[in-house]
Amino acid sequence: MSEEIPAASHGKIIVFGAKQIRRIWHDEQWFFSVVDIIGALTDSGNPRNYWNMMKARELKQSEVQLSTLCVQLKLASSDGKSYKTDCVNVEAAFRIIQSIPSPKAEPFKQWLATVGYQRVQEIENPELALIFTMLGEASTTEIARNKDAQGFDQNKTAARDGGSVAGNARRELETKSGRKVVSPENYLTDKPKPKLLPKSERSS
């Protein structure tokens, strides 16, 4: 996105590189703004227009309705208001990314596999939580690169292993310091299982 989203979105913004990506917790899983994903992968000055052209191209070439992968959810915009926006879960995001020619696609999928399955966290120490999140992401990227992970399943495995590295480091710090970084009830490093979109909302 070219404009900065206000802080009123209550921490539902995550960052890939220098790009802000909005997400929202819905139906027990994270959904991500499609136009923000496109902005992060293409550096387009008008990701909304890119998305419209992309849907038309896929429909013409593959007879695939990409919009059927999306759910419209309200997200905060740069003007401080919330608008219905095309959003996708992790599974649908991977499908859309396949249609975007970008050298950032594989790193983005590795990153998405990490952040896409995090539970909503009750953070007692936000700064430390951020450090461990960054450790998990860096570990995931390094593991995926060394194992030449390709596709959803392999990247998901790398994300689980990277999350374990961060989780072990966090638990060791909590043991040594005697203070919790996040609440154990809400922090999961390698669960939950991915939740698929209903068949009626998927493309054929």
N, C-alpha and C positions, 0 to 999 in steps of 0.2 A: 504494500500500500504506500502511496506517496505521502499521505497525511497522517500525522500522529493521532492515535486514538486516545480519548480522555481517560484519566485514571478512574472515572466513575464506573468502568466496566468491571470493577471489583476483582482485579487480578486474573481475569480470564484471557489475558493476552500473553502469548508466548512468542519467543523470538527465534527465528532461523536466520543465521547470518546477521544482517542489519535490518531484516524485514519483520514487521509485526504481523502475527497471525492470530485472529480472534478465534476462540473456541467457547463452547458452552456445554455444560453437563446436562444431557437429555436422555431419557429412557435408559438410565444406568450405563451410559457410555459418553465419551467425548465426541462432539461434532465440531468440524472445522469449517471456516469460511472458505468457499471455493475461490472467490476472487482474490483472497489473501494468499492462498496457495499458488495461484497463477502469478500473482505479483512477485512472490518469492522466487519462483522458478524461472520467470521470463524477463524480469526487470521491465515489464511493459509499463508505459506511461498511462495506459488505460486498460487495466486488467478486466474491467467489466465488459468492455467491447471485445477484448480477446476471448472471453468466455462465450459471448454470444456468437462470434464467428466460429469458434471451436465446436460448439453444439451443432451449428449448421453444417460444418464440414463433415463431422462424424455421421450425421444423419444422411448426408448425400453419399458418402463413400462406403459406410458400413451399415447403414440403416439402423444405427444405434441411437436411441434417445438418451443422451447423457443426463438430461434433466430428471429422468426416472430414478437416478441414483441419489438424488438430493432430497433433503427435507428443508422446508422453509422455516427458519427460526429467527427470533428477534435478537439482533446483536447491536451493540452500541456503535454509532458512527462518529465521524470526526466533528460533527456539529453538536455532539452531546445527546442526540436523540437515538432511539432504538428503532430499527427497521427490519422487516422480514428479509432474510438473506438466504441464498442457496448455501446449504451446509451439508457436509458428508461425514460419515464415520470413517474409521481407518480403512476398512475393506473397500468402500466406495472411492476413497481418496486414492488408493493404489490404482484402481481402474482408470481414474481420470488422469493421473500422472503418466500413465502409459501413452496417452494421446498428446503429451506435451514434449516436444523435442528440446531437451535441456541437459547440459552437462552436470547440472545440479540434481538431477532426478534421483540417482542412486544414493548420494549423501542425504538427500531429503527423506527418502524412504527409510533409511536407517534411523534418522532422527525421529521420524514420525512413529516408527515402531516402538521407540522408547517413550515418547510423551503421550502416545495415543492410548496407552493402557494404564496410566497412572490413575489411582483413585483420588477423589477430592481429599485433600489433606488438611488436618487441623494442625497448623504449624506453630510450634512454641518458639522456635528460633528461626525466623525467615532467612537470615543471612546464611546460617549453616545449611539450612535445607537447600538453598540455591547452590551452594558449593557442592553438595552431594548429588544434586541433580546434574550439574555440569560434569562431575566425575563419572556418573552413570552414562551420560551422553558420549563423553570422550572415550570411555571404555568400550561402549557399543561400537563406535566408529572404528576403533583400532582392531577389535575382534573381528568385525565384519570385513575389514580390509585384509587382515592376515589370512582369514579363511575364504576370501573371495566370495562372500555371501551374495547370492543372487535370488531375486524373487521374494515373495512375502514370507514364506515359511522359514527360509534361512535367515532373513533379516530379523524375524521375530525371535528366533533362537539366539541370535547375537544380542538382541535387546535384553532378553532374559538373563544372559550371562553377564552383560554389562551392568544390569540392575543388581545382580548378585554381588558384583565387586563393590558398588556403592553401598549396598545394604550391609555388607560385612564391615566396611569401614565405618559406617554410621553406628552400628551396634557396638563396635570396639570403643569408639569415642564416648558413647553413652555409658558404657561400663566404667571407663577410666574417669569420666567427669562426674558421673552420678546424676546426670541431667538428660532428659529426653529431648531429642531434636524434633521429632514428630510423634503424634499419638499412635500407638500400635494398632488401635481399632480401625484407623482409616488409611494407613500407609501400606500398600502392597507393591512389591517390586516385580513380581512375575505373574500376577493374576490381575484381573479376572480373564476368563476366556473371551475371545472376540465374539461380539454379538452381531449376527448378520441382519441385513435389512430384510423385511418381509418379501416374499417372492413377488408380490404384486407391485413392489416398488423397485424391483431390479429390472435391468434391461434383459431382453431375450438373447 
